[in-house]
């Protein structure tokens, strides 16, 4: 797989200051996107995902928001089944991931009854169950228990393709990673 090279671009919305991004290069594997608070890391990922209008690259991507939203009325198992039937790039590993992430007992629960950490795990399961060339993960570990963190880090580190992650707090990834600064 080739690196993803992003040319400089600018973006502004809702009266906010114009954000101008430098050219950046993301290698296959894990890339940690760093920048000061308010530097536009979330906006950058959303622009890469094509969520803010024109796409700035041509790779198919999966964006995981720092505040995932779900149809709260659905049960966990129904939500994951719907995703698997709707997505041509699913890996079909939702049940295995539920077990690994300690959510198997919550399969019948309505999503609205899950804690913030459990909803974050569900968002990670959704992400990990997709095969994409580009993963854009915005603060994917917010609300996750420290005891679960090593498993979450291992799972994200094992994704194939180009993985770009923003972090609010330092985490201890095992294996190679690349830091990219805005």
N, CA, C and O of each residue as an XYZ file, in Angstrom:
728
protein
N       0.843     -1.183      0.000
C       0.000      0.000      0.000
C       0.887      1.244      0.000
O       1.915      1.297      0.675
N       0.471      2.221     -0.759
C       1.229      3.459     -0.876
C       0.809      4.452      0.203
O      -0.312      4.391      0.708
N       1.720      5.376      0.558
C       1.361      6.422      1.525
C       0.241      7.306      0.978
O       0.034      7.398     -0.232
N      -0.466      7.943      1.886
C      -1.503      8.906      1.525
C      -0.900     10.298      1.672
O      -0.575     10.736      2.775
N      -0.759     10.980      0.548
C      -0.217     12.338      0.544
C      -1.373     13.322      0.371
O      -2.132     13.249     -0.596
N      -1.488     14.229      1.315
C      -2.554     15.222      1.281
C      -1.920     16.580      0.977
O      -1.022     17.043      1.680
N      -2.407     17.189     -0.074
C      -1.929     18.524     -0.453
C      -2.484     19.554      0.527
O      -3.475     19.290      1.207
N      -1.853     20.729      0.604
C      -2.380     21.772      1.490
C      -3.812     22.131      1.111
O      -4.161     22.154     -0.069
N      -4.630     22.409      2.106
C      -5.992     22.877      1.846
C      -6.450     23.752      2.999
O      -5.865     23.733      4.082
N      -7.499     24.517      2.754
C      -8.062     25.415      3.769
C      -9.530     25.080      3.950
O     -10.179     24.514      3.070
N     -10.030     25.448      5.120
C     -11.425     25.185      5.415
C     -11.909     26.199      6.439
O     -11.184     26.533      7.376
N     -13.128     26.690      6.265
C     -13.761     27.535      7.280
C     -15.256     27.261      7.245
O     -15.807     26.912      6.201
N     -15.904     27.420      8.383
C     -17.345     27.196      8.460
C     -17.931     27.943      9.642
O     -17.240     28.220     10.622
N     -19.198     28.262      9.541
C     -19.974     28.897     10.616
C     -19.259     30.086     11.261
O     -19.305     30.256     12.480
N     -18.615     30.885     10.461
C     -17.968     32.070     10.996
C     -16.676     31.804     11.748
O     -16.088     32.735     12.298
N     -16.219     30.554     11.787
C     -14.953     30.240     12.445
C     -13.803     30.758     11.585
O     -13.959     30.989     10.386
N     -12.673     30.930     12.206
C     -11.486     31.326     11.463
C     -11.162     30.275     10.417
O     -11.470     29.095     10.583
N     -10.551     30.710      9.364
C     -10.146     29.809      8.299
C      -8.991     28.938      8.810
O      -8.001     29.446      9.337
N      -9.135     27.628      8.645
C      -8.069     26.694      9.002
C      -7.292     26.367      7.737
O      -7.878     25.958      6.735
N      -5.993     26.541      7.779
C      -5.142     26.207      6.650
C      -4.251     25.057      7.079
O      -3.514     25.151      8.060
N      -4.333     23.980      6.329
C      -3.584     22.773      6.673
C      -2.377     22.616      5.762
O      -2.461     22.866      4.559
N      -1.256     22.201      6.337
C      -0.051     21.992      5.539
C      -0.133     20.671      4.772
O      -1.021     19.858      5.028
N       0.780     20.457      3.844
C       0.819     19.141      3.202
C       1.256     18.097      4.234
O       2.193     18.327      4.998
N       0.579     16.963      4.249
C       0.928     15.895      5.189
C       0.984     14.570      4.447
O       0.340     14.385      3.414
N       1.766     13.660      4.995
C       1.889     12.326      4.416
C       1.638     11.303      5.520
O       2.226     11.381      6.599
N       0.760     10.343      5.236
C       0.432      9.289      6.190
C       0.860      7.953      5.597
O       0.459      7.600      4.488
N       1.657      7.231      6.326
C       2.184      5.936      5.884
C       1.189      4.829      6.235
O       0.368      4.994      7.138
N       1.262      3.703      5.523
C       0.467      2.544      5.949
C       0.825      2.180      7.392
O       1.988      2.257      7.787
N      -0.166      1.789      8.160
C       0.038      1.493      9.573
C      -0.547      2.606     10.418
O      -1.403      3.365      9.964
N      -0.080      2.693     11.637
C      -0.641      3.608     12.634
C       0.032      4.972     12.576
O       1.254      5.078     12.675
N      -0.778      6.013     12.414
C      -0.325      7.404     12.390
C      -1.081      8.159     13.476
O      -2.311      8.137     13.505
N      -0.349      8.829     14.372
C      -0.968      9.631     15.413
C      -0.923     11.085     14.945
O       0.155     11.652     14.771
N      -2.092     11.683     14.743
C      -2.182     13.074     14.314
C      -2.151     13.954     15.556
O      -3.042     13.884     16.402
N      -1.121     14.777     15.654
C      -0.944     15.606     16.839
C      -1.102     17.077     16.494
O      -0.866     17.502     15.362
N      -1.502     17.834     17.488
C      -1.655     19.274     17.353
C      -2.241     19.818     18.634
O      -2.845     19.085     19.418
N      -2.062     21.094     18.840
C      -2.574     21.741     20.049
C      -4.100     21.712     20.054
O      -4.729     21.526     19.013
N      -4.691     21.899     21.241
C      -6.149     22.032     21.326
C      -6.595     23.159     20.405
O      -5.993     24.233     20.385
N      -7.649     22.904     19.647
C      -8.166     23.927     18.742
C      -7.409     24.055     17.435
O      -7.691     24.958     16.647
N      -6.449     23.168     17.184
C      -5.661     23.265     15.950
C      -6.402     22.717     14.738
O      -5.958     22.901     13.604
N      -7.530     22.042     14.967
C      -8.334     21.565     13.849
C      -8.145     20.098     13.501
O      -8.373     19.699     12.359
N      -7.732     19.292     14.465
C      -7.528     17.860     14.190
C      -8.837     17.173     13.800
O      -8.871     16.409     12.835
N      -9.910     17.438     14.541
C     -11.206     16.831     14.218
C     -11.694     17.300     12.856
O     -12.165     16.491     12.057
N     -11.588     18.586     12.583
C     -11.995     19.118     11.284
C     -11.164     18.483     10.173
O     -11.693     18.171      9.106
N      -9.883     18.292     10.413
C      -9.007     17.666      9.418
C      -9.502     16.255      9.093
O      -9.624     15.889      7.923
N      -9.786     15.467     10.129
C     -10.274     14.103      9.893
C     -11.614     14.115      9.164
O     -11.828     13.317      8.251
N     -12.513     15.010      9.558
C     -13.812     15.092      8.880
C     -13.638     15.478      7.414
O     -14.352     14.969      6.550
N     -12.697     16.372      7.130
C     -12.431     16.748      5.737
C     -11.887     15.551      4.961
O     -12.274     15.327      3.814
N     -10.994     14.786      5.579
C     -10.460     13.590      4.924
C     -11.579     12.584      4.640
O     -11.560     11.893      3.621
N     -12.541     12.510      5.542
C     -13.651     11.565      5.384
C     -14.693     12.058      4.386
O     -15.600     11.310      4.019
N     -14.573     13.298      3.948
C     -15.549     13.856      3.014
C     -16.828     14.306      3.689
O     -17.853     14.460      3.025
N     -16.791     14.521      4.994
C     -17.991     14.899      5.736
C     -18.260     16.402      5.715
O     -19.303     16.855      6.188
N     -17.326     17.167      5.171
C     -17.472     18.623      5.175
C     -17.580     19.188      3.762
O     -17.345     20.375      3.536
N     -17.933     18.340      2.837
C     -18.034     18.798      1.448
C     -17.082     18.019      0.560
O     -17.043     16.789      0.593
N     -16.331     18.738     -0.217
C     -15.427     18.122     -1.191
C     -14.357     17.272     -0.510
O     -13.766     17.676      0.492
N     -14.126     16.099     -1.067
C     -13.087     15.217     -0.546
C     -11.707     15.749     -0.924
O     -11.530     16.312     -2.004
N     -10.746     15.573     -0.050
C      -9.388     16.034     -0.330
C      -8.482     14.874     -0.766
O      -7.277     15.060     -0.933
N      -9.058     13.682     -0.951
C      -8.326     12.507     -1.439
C      -9.350     11.549     -2.023
O     -10.552     11.811     -1.968
N      -8.882     10.448     -2.580
C      -9.799      9.524     -3.249
C      -9.923      8.157     -2.578
O     -10.599      7.280     -3.116
N      -9.298      7.952     -1.435
C      -9.380      6.649     -0.761
C     -10.732      6.486     -0.050
O     -11.284      7.438      0.500
N     -11.241      5.258     -0.081
C     -12.438      4.936      0.694
C     -12.045      4.926      2.164
O     -11.031      4.331      2.530
N     -12.831      5.576      3.004
C     -12.435      5.703      4.405
C     -13.581      5.365      5.342
O     -14.742      5.276      4.941
N     -13.217      5.180      6.598
C     -14.183      4.987      7.669
C     -13.825      5.982      8.768
O     -12.696      5.990      9.259
N     -14.780      6.818      9.151
C     -14.566      7.828     10.183
C     -15.265      7.400     11.464
O     -16.451      7.067     11.449
N     -14.531      7.408     12.575
C     -15.103      7.142     13.893
C     -15.053      8.437     14.691
O     -13.977      8.949     15.001
N     -16.218      8.956     15.017
C     -16.324     10.215     15.748
C     -15.937     10.041     17.212
O     -16.071      8.959     17.786
N     -15.454     11.134     17.803
C     -15.159     11.094     19.237
C     -16.440     10.982     20.059
O     -16.412     10.571     21.219
N     -17.565     11.353     19.442
C     -18.871     11.251     20.101
C     -19.777     10.424     19.198
O     -20.624     10.972     18.492
N     -19.600      9.106     19.220
C     -20.399      8.281     18.309
C     -21.893      8.389     18.597
O     -22.318      8.492     19.748
N     -22.669      8.364     17.535
C     -24.123      8.376     17.709
C     -24.689      7.081     17.132
O     -24.224      6.567     16.115
N     -25.682      6.589     17.801
C     -26.299      5.326     17.425
C     -27.812      5.496     17.455
O     -28.315      6.405     18.116
N     -28.541      4.644     16.758
C     -29.999      4.624     16.934
C     -30.286      4.012     18.309
O     -30.250      2.792     18.471
N     -30.566      4.850     19.276
C     -30.645      4.413     20.673
C     -31.714      3.362     20.934
O     -31.594      2.582     21.879
N     -32.760      3.330     20.108
C     -33.850      2.381     20.304
C     -33.454      0.951     19.917
O     -34.135     -0.002     20.297
N     -32.372      0.797     19.172
C     -31.992     -0.546     18.698
C     -31.243     -1.327     19.770
O     -30.600     -0.756     20.651
N     -31.345     -2.631     19.671
C     -30.537     -3.499     20.508
C     -29.159     -3.641     19.869
O     -29.008     -3.503     18.655
N     -28.175     -3.912     20.684
C     -26.796     -4.024     20.215
C     -26.698     -5.026     19.075
O     -26.112     -4.720     18.036
N     -27.256     -6.209     19.246
C     -27.125     -7.244     18.209
C     -27.815     -6.829     16.910
O     -27.304     -7.112     15.826
N     -28.965     -6.165     17.004
C     -29.677     -5.727     15.802
C     -28.892     -4.656     15.056
O     -28.849     -4.649     13.826
N     -28.278     -3.760     15.804
C     -27.473     -2.711     15.196
C     -26.305     -3.325     14.419
O     -26.062     -2.973     13.265
N     -25.594     -4.238     15.060
C     -24.433     -4.858     14.400
C     -24.861     -5.706     13.206
O     -24.170     -5.733     12.188
N     -25.994     -6.399     13.321
C     -26.497     -7.188     12.185
C     -26.866     -6.276     11.023
O     -26.592     -6.601      9.867
N     -27.483     -5.141     11.319
C     -27.856     -4.191     10.268
C     -26.607     -3.650      9.569
O     -26.589     -3.513      8.346
N     -25.576     -3.346     10.337
C     -24.330     -2.861      9.740
C     -23.712     -3.921      8.837
O     -23.274     -3.629      7.725
N     -23.684     -5.153      9.330
C     -23.075     -6.219      8.542
C     -23.842     -6.486      7.251
O     -23.232     -6.804      6.229
N     -25.150     -6.365      7.281
C     -25.918     -6.624      6.064
C     -25.858     -5.443      5.095
O     -26.042     -5.622      3.891
N     -25.604     -4.246      5.606
C     -25.596     -3.050      4.757
C     -24.235     -2.743      4.158
O     -24.150     -2.028      3.160
N     -23.166     -3.271      4.748
C     -21.827     -2.894      4.308
C     -21.155     -4.008      3.511
O     -21.051     -5.137      3.992
N     -20.699     -3.704      2.299
C     -19.997     -4.712      1.519
C     -18.581     -4.968      2.024
O     -17.948     -5.938      1.608
N     -18.071     -4.112      2.917
C     -16.696     -4.268      3.379
C     -16.593     -4.821      4.797
O     -15.535     -4.730      5.421
N     -17.669     -5.388      5.306
C     -17.634     -5.934      6.660
C     -16.772     -7.194      6.703
O     -16.678     -7.934      5.724
N     -16.152     -7.420      7.849
C     -15.324     -8.614      8.049
C     -16.128     -9.755      8.657
O     -15.640    -10.885      8.698
N     -17.352     -9.493      9.132
C     -18.179    -10.527      9.739
C     -17.679    -10.990     11.091
O     -17.885    -12.145     11.463
N     -17.025    -10.109     11.832
C     -16.421    -10.474     13.118
C     -17.113     -9.835     14.317
O     -16.544     -9.813     15.408
N     -18.323     -9.318     14.142
C     -18.987     -8.577     15.215
C     -19.158     -9.419     16.480
O     -18.883     -8.937     17.579
N     -19.605    -10.660     16.343
C     -19.822    -11.494     17.541
C     -18.516    -11.770     18.265
O     -18.462    -11.723     19.494
N     -17.471    -12.056     17.515
C     -16.157    -12.295     18.132
C     -15.671    -11.038     18.851
O     -15.127    -11.121     19.952
N     -15.866     -9.873     18.228
C     -15.440     -8.616     18.849
C     -16.268     -8.295     20.096
O     -15.729     -7.792     21.082
N     -17.576     -8.585     20.059
C     -18.401     -8.395     21.260
C     -17.843     -9.212     22.424
O     -17.764     -8.730     23.554
N     -17.464    -10.433     22.137
C     -16.891    -11.316     23.164
C     -15.558    -10.756     23.673
O     -15.348    -10.636     24.879
N     -14.669    -10.419     22.748
C     -13.347     -9.896     23.118
C     -13.445     -8.615     23.931
O     -12.648     -8.391     24.842
N     -14.427     -7.767     23.604
C     -14.545     -6.472     24.254
C     -15.460     -6.512     25.479
O     -15.762     -5.468     26.057
N     -15.897     -7.691     25.874
C     -16.694     -7.830     27.086
C     -18.117     -7.306     26.970
O     -18.730     -6.949     27.977
N     -18.647     -7.255     25.759
C     -20.013     -6.760     25.561
C     -20.995     -7.856     25.148
O     -22.153     -7.563     24.847
N     -20.559     -9.087     25.130
C     -21.441    -10.166     24.677
C     -22.710    -10.245     25.522
O     -23.790    -10.522     25.001
N     -22.580    -10.004     26.812
C     -23.749    -10.055     27.700
C     -24.728     -8.904     27.428
O     -25.865     -8.932     27.896
N     -24.291     -7.909     26.683
C     -25.134     -6.752     26.361
C     -25.755     -6.856     24.964
O     -26.331     -5.880     24.485
N     -25.657     -7.992     24.312
C     -26.195     -8.163     22.955
C     -27.672     -7.803     22.857
O     -28.105     -7.224     21.860
N     -28.443     -8.137     23.876
C     -29.887     -7.889     23.865
C     -30.261     -6.514     24.403
O     -31.421     -6.111     24.325
N     -29.284     -5.792     24.948
C     -29.566     -4.489     25.557
C     -29.808     -3.420     24.485
O     -29.228     -3.459     23.400
N     -30.669     -2.478     24.819
C     -30.851     -1.321     23.942
C     -29.610     -0.433     24.062
O     -29.045     -0.273     25.143
N     -29.211      0.127     22.954
C     -27.999      0.940     22.940
C     -28.101      2.099     23.924
O     -27.103      2.473     24.541
N     -29.299      2.674     24.080
C     -29.478      3.801     24.991
C     -29.167      3.435     26.442
O     -28.913      4.324     27.255
N     -29.183      2.145     26.781
C     -28.899      1.725     28.156
C     -27.404      1.532     28.417
O     -27.001      1.315     29.560
N     -26.586      1.607     27.379
C     -25.153      1.397     27.548
C     -24.481      2.630     28.151
O     -24.899      3.763     27.908
N     -23.445      2.392     28.932
C     -22.658      3.494     29.481
C     -21.842      4.132     28.350
O     -21.772      3.592     27.246
N     -21.234      5.273     28.634
C     -20.406      5.953     27.634
C     -19.269      5.037     27.176
O     -19.000      4.937     25.979
N     -18.613      4.381     28.106
C     -17.513      3.479     27.754
C     -17.979      2.309     26.896
O     -17.279      1.895     25.972
N     -19.158      1.777     27.198
C     -19.702      0.672     26.400
C     -20.065      1.140     24.995
O     -19.855      0.412     24.024
N     -20.607      2.350     24.881
C     -20.920      2.891     23.544
C     -19.628      3.128     22.757
O     -19.593      2.934     21.542
N     -18.576      3.545     23.449
C     -17.293      3.741     22.771
C     -16.745      2.389     22.291
O     -16.184      2.297     21.199
N     -16.908      1.351     23.105
C     -16.498      0.006     22.680
C     -17.313     -0.438     21.467
O     -16.771     -1.041     20.541
N     -18.613     -0.142     21.470
C     -19.457     -0.501     20.338
C     -18.988      0.214     19.068
O     -18.968     -0.382     17.991
N     -18.613      1.478     19.192
C     -18.080      2.217     18.041
C     -16.769      1.598     17.561
O     -16.524      1.518     16.357
N     -15.936      1.165     18.486
C     -14.690      0.483     18.099
C     -14.989     -0.835     17.391
O     -14.338     -1.169     16.402
N     -15.966     -1.579     17.891
C     -16.355     -2.838     17.245
C     -16.824     -2.567     15.819
O     -16.443     -3.277     14.888
N     -17.646     -1.544     15.653
C     -18.119     -1.170     14.322
C     -16.941     -0.865     13.397
O     -16.928     -1.300     12.245
N     -15.957     -0.124     13.894
C     -14.780      0.253     13.110
C     -13.917     -0.964     12.788
O     -13.513     -1.164     11.642
N     -13.642     -1.763     13.799
C     -12.761     -2.919     13.619
C     -13.371     -3.988     12.727
O     -12.646     -4.812     12.168
N     -14.686     -3.987     12.584
C     -15.385     -4.987     11.784
C     -15.460     -4.597     10.299
O     -16.075     -5.305      9.502
N     -14.842     -3.484      9.936
C     -14.834     -3.025      8.550
C     -13.432     -3.131      7.965
O     -12.446     -2.848      8.646
N     -13.348     -3.536      6.713
C     -12.077     -3.581      5.987
C     -12.041     -2.375      5.055
O     -12.736     -2.349      4.040
N     -11.248     -1.400      5.394
C     -11.120     -0.186      4.588
C      -9.641      0.135      4.397
O      -8.812     -0.278      5.208
N      -9.308      0.851      3.359
C      -7.900      1.236      3.184
C      -7.490      2.397      4.094
O      -6.300      2.609      4.327
N      -8.480      3.156      4.612
C      -8.177      4.326      5.427
C      -9.155      4.400      6.598
O     -10.372      4.427      6.409
N      -8.598      4.432      7.813
C      -9.385      4.569      9.043
C      -9.050      5.921      9.675
O      -7.879      6.267      9.827
N     -10.073      6.672     10.038
C      -9.919      7.992     10.649
C     -10.595      7.946     12.014
O     -11.822      7.991     12.101
N      -9.810      7.857     13.070
C     -10.341      7.647     14.414
C     -10.098      8.885     15.271
O      -8.958      9.203     15.609
N     -11.170      9.572     15.615
C     -11.093     10.804     16.388
C     -11.332     10.485     17.860
O     -12.454     10.190     18.270
N     -10.273     10.550     18.640
C     -10.355     10.283     20.084
C     -11.075      8.959     20.372
O     -12.055      8.951     21.117
N     -10.617      7.857     19.806
C     -11.369      6.602     19.916
C     -11.388      5.966     21.303
O     -12.158      5.036     21.544
N     -10.551      6.455     22.219
C     -10.460      5.814     23.536
C     -11.114      6.627     24.649
O     -11.004      6.260     25.819
N     -11.790      7.717     24.313
C     -12.484      8.519     25.332
C     -13.519      7.666     26.049
O     -14.349      7.016     25.414
N     -13.464      7.673     27.367
C     -14.461      6.957     28.158
C     -14.176      5.482     28.355
O     -14.954      4.784     29.004
N     -13.073      4.995     27.807
C     -12.758      3.567     27.931
C     -11.971      3.326     29.227
O     -11.042      4.067     29.548
N     -12.357      2.287     29.956
C     -11.687      1.945     31.214
C     -10.218      1.632     30.986
O      -9.844      1.070     29.956
N      -9.380      2.005     31.964
C      -7.939      1.729     31.867
C      -7.669      0.234     31.748
O      -6.731     -0.167     31.058
N      -8.466     -0.591     32.404
C      -8.255     -2.042     32.349
C      -8.462     -2.587     30.935
O      -7.835     -3.573     30.549
N      -9.336     -1.948     30.169
C      -9.634     -2.389     28.807
C      -8.667     -1.792     27.782
O      -8.566     -2.294     26.663
N      -7.966     -0.738     28.152
C      -7.139      0.004     27.208
C      -6.119     -0.854     26.455
O      -5.997     -0.680     25.242
N      -5.385     -1.762     27.086
C      -4.422     -2.551     26.311
C      -5.064     -3.333     25.163
O      -4.486     -3.419     24.079
N      -6.241     -3.899     25.386
C      -6.932     -4.638     24.329
C      -7.376     -3.693     23.209
O      -7.253     -4.027     22.030
N      -7.885     -2.530     23.571
C      -8.315     -1.546     22.564
C      -7.125     -1.079     21.731
O      -7.218     -0.978     20.508
N      -6.015     -0.795     22.394
C      -4.813     -0.352     21.676
C      -4.296     -1.430     20.737
O      -3.914     -1.144     19.602
N      -4.285     -2.657     21.211
C      -3.830     -3.783     20.385
C      -4.725     -3.945     19.152
O      -4.230     -4.164     18.047
N      -6.028     -3.838     19.343
C      -6.968     -4.011     18.239
C      -6.807     -2.906     17.193
O      -6.808     -3.192     15.995
N      -6.672     -1.670     17.619
C      -6.495     -0.557     16.677
C      -5.144     -0.678     15.973
O      -5.045     -0.415     14.774
N      -4.114     -1.071     16.703
C      -2.788     -1.230     16.105
C      -2.764     -2.317     15.039
O      -1.930     -2.270     14.134
N      -3.654     -3.287     15.127
C      -3.676     -4.418     14.189
C      -4.463     -4.127     12.909
O      -4.466     -4.951     11.994
N      -5.128     -2.977     12.828
C      -5.884     -2.655     11.612
C      -4.943     -2.605     10.411
O      -3.818     -2.115     10.510
N      -5.407     -3.107      9.300
C      -4.640     -3.069      8.048
C      -5.026     -1.810      7.289
O      -6.191     -1.412      7.298
N      -4.084     -1.197      6.650
C      -4.343      0.018      5.891
C      -3.664      1.197      6.553
O      -2.728      1.029      7.334
N      -4.134      2.377      6.241
C      -3.629      3.599      6.853
C      -4.595      3.962      7.969
O      -5.793      4.126      7.737
N      -4.069      4.085      9.176
C      -4.873      4.383     10.358
C      -4.396      5.720     10.923
O      -3.232      5.864     11.299
N      -5.303      6.697     10.980
C      -4.973      8.010     11.527
C      -5.814      8.204     12.783
O      -7.041      8.128     12.738
N      -5.141      8.456     13.907
C      -5.794      8.555     15.209
C      -5.457      9.895     15.847
O      -4.298     10.311     15.844
N      -6.456     10.570     16.390
C      -6.200     11.724     17.247
C      -6.405     11.277     18.687
O      -7.232     10.409     18.966
N      -5.649     11.874     19.592
C      -5.710     11.504     21.002
C      -5.745     12.749     21.870
O      -5.084     13.743     21.573
N      -6.514     12.688     22.933
C      -6.543     13.774     23.908
C      -5.497     13.520     24.996
O      -4.867     14.446     25.506
N      -5.333     12.253     25.330
C      -4.370     11.871     26.353
C      -3.372     10.894     25.754
O      -3.701     10.154     24.827
N      -2.157     10.890     26.280
C      -1.131      9.970     25.797
C      -1.541      8.539     26.130
O      -2.048      8.264     27.217
N      -1.319      7.654     25.203
C      -1.568      6.231     25.420
C      -0.327      5.463     24.995
O       0.500      5.968     24.235
N      -0.206      4.252     25.489
C       0.994      3.458     25.272
C       0.763      2.410     24.185
O       0.477      1.250     24.482
N       0.889      2.827     22.928
C       0.758      1.888     21.819
C       1.983      0.998     21.772
O       3.106      1.461     21.973
N       1.765     -0.281     21.507
C       2.856     -1.223     21.278
C       3.059     -1.328     19.777
O       2.093     -1.317     19.014
N       4.277     -1.427     19.363
C       4.549     -1.575     17.941
C       4.824     -0.244     17.276
O       4.808      0.807     17.915
N       5.078     -0.309     15.975
C       5.464      0.914     15.261
C       4.296      1.875     15.071
O       3.155      1.469     14.850
N       4.610      3.123     15.161
C       3.638      4.171     14.863
C       4.417      5.385     14.371
O       5.626      5.507     14.570
N       3.690      6.259     13.734
C       4.287      7.476     13.202
C       3.509      8.669     13.734
O       2.279      8.675     13.694
N       4.212      9.675     14.230
C       3.556     10.882     14.705
C       3.588     11.915     13.581
O       4.635     12.170     12.985
N       2.426     12.505     13.301
C       2.292     13.512     12.260
C       1.712     14.752     12.925
O       0.704     14.677     13.627
N       2.357     15.892     12.699
C       1.962     17.130     13.387
C       1.259     18.086     12.431
O       1.701     18.298     11.301
N       0.147     18.664     12.911
C      -0.540     19.709     12.151
C       0.208     21.014     12.305
O      -0.201     22.030     11.744
